[in-house]
């Protein structure tokens, strides 16, 4: 399977997941921004997820239309036809980050849990540098503070003393 075929499948899966979430969320009262119902979040996030899946599919379609877009599987050194072993590092880091967030949120607070979660998940990408990881963790901590603590008023302290 070429990378472009994987993009079609991945985009389709993301779009179907989003559409399903929006459809199920629509069974609840959606409301509007001033009066959000229980279906508001699933409908909007599902819609955004479906749109993202469609954009992934369109990107794959655009890549197949280019001249020479046929890809041959190979390793990172350009050896065509070489067996490519799956790399479980990314999945392991994401799963570990979720476990760490679960364990830290009530012990350390929102900001330390967010920094740890983002840092561990970012280790799944071998191209990340420590500076990029810390920058991403800092940005996501600000986003978590604004969205969850300030805007949604989630009752989790930023830091535990």
Long-range contacts (C-beta under 8 A, 24 or more apart in sequence): 1-73, 2-70, 2-71, 2-72, 2-73, 3-71, 4-60, 4-63, 4-64, 4-69, 4-71, 5-60, 7-56, 7-57, 7-59, 7-60, 7-63, 8-57, 8-60, 8-61, 10-53, 10-56, 11-53, 11-54, 11-55, 11-56, 11-57, 11-59, 11-60, 12-53, 12-57, 13-53, 14-49, 14-50, 14-52, 14-53, 14-56, 15-49, 15-50, 15-52, 15-53, 15-54, 15-56, 15-57, 16-50, 16-53, 17-46, 17-49, 17-53, 18-45, 18-46, 18-47, 18-48, 18-49, 18-50, 18-51, 18-52, 18-53, 19-46, 19-50, 20-46, 21-45, 21-46, 21-49, 22-46, 22-47, 22-50, 89-123, 89-124, 89-126, 90-124, 90-125, 91-124, 92-124, 93-120, 93-121, 93-122, 93-123, 93-124, 94-121, 94-124, 96-120, 97-121, 105-156, 106-156, 107-160, 108-159, 108-160, 109-156, 109-157, 109-158, 109-159, 109-160, 110-144, 110-145, 110-148, 110-149, 110-154, 110-156, 110-157, 110-158, 110-159, 111-141, 111-144, 111-145, 111-158, 111-159, 112-159, 114-140, 114-141, 114-144, 115-141
